């Protein structure tokens, strides 16, 4: 029993050190964002802010609660890559990496099409990735997936007010350690879209994403007639199979929290597998 207790204490110390290191990395990125005017990369601030704007004339400058929406189980630990991020192996043999010093180089091949299969505890979702319109965003997602960044993570947000479910981190403050540039800013959203999550500032996405499951996400649309409209969240894929699974996950919403609420039971992303043709 004493040995078991010591092992648990050791594991808790390791987990605490990893959490501290993650906070320090994110603080560094936030400071960098403030310095260059790109905004704090706390994912999805704008979604909640915009949801408020539709019913509140005070606008998008309101102070927004950006705390995590749920206590999801801890994700599996992963390795760290410092310096350049090399292209991962494509055969699924890479070790899991959760922290990167730099955004990845180009690893997807011109002329190839890519799909992502999300094996979740609620079912399978298959997405065709859009390399034609958003090759850089797809490249980022493919690299993270092949480094198993998403494996063992959770869908931590379900928001019926926007018809979205969000994942790609422990909570809405989590990230891979870098940010990427946006590819476009005049998007409209419909059920089945896979979209890059980011803050209200441009070029602040990293690893998080959300699925659009219904029509309410249209409040996020770009509208040419409305200069205050959004459309700034980059859509980089389209669900081919499993939209009903995403909708069922949204239906698990238990309310509470500033970002719509968490699912009533943990929804784990077991693996994200990339296929190409």
Buried (B, 14 or more C-beta within 10 A) or exposed (E): EEEEEEEEEEEEEEEEEBEEEBEEBBEEBBEBBEEEEBBBBBBBBBBBBBBBBEEEEEEBEEEBEBEBBBEBEEBEEBEEBEEEBEBBEEEEEBEBBBBBBEBBEEBBEEEEBBBBBBBBBBBEBBBBBBBEEBBBBBBBBBBBBBBBBBBBBBBBBBBBBBBBBBBBBBBBBBBBBBBBBBBBEEBBBBBBBBBBBBBBBBBBBBBBBBBBBBEBBBBBBBEEEEEEBBBBBBBBBBBBBBBEBBBBBBBBBEEEBBBBBBBEEBBBBBBBBBEEE
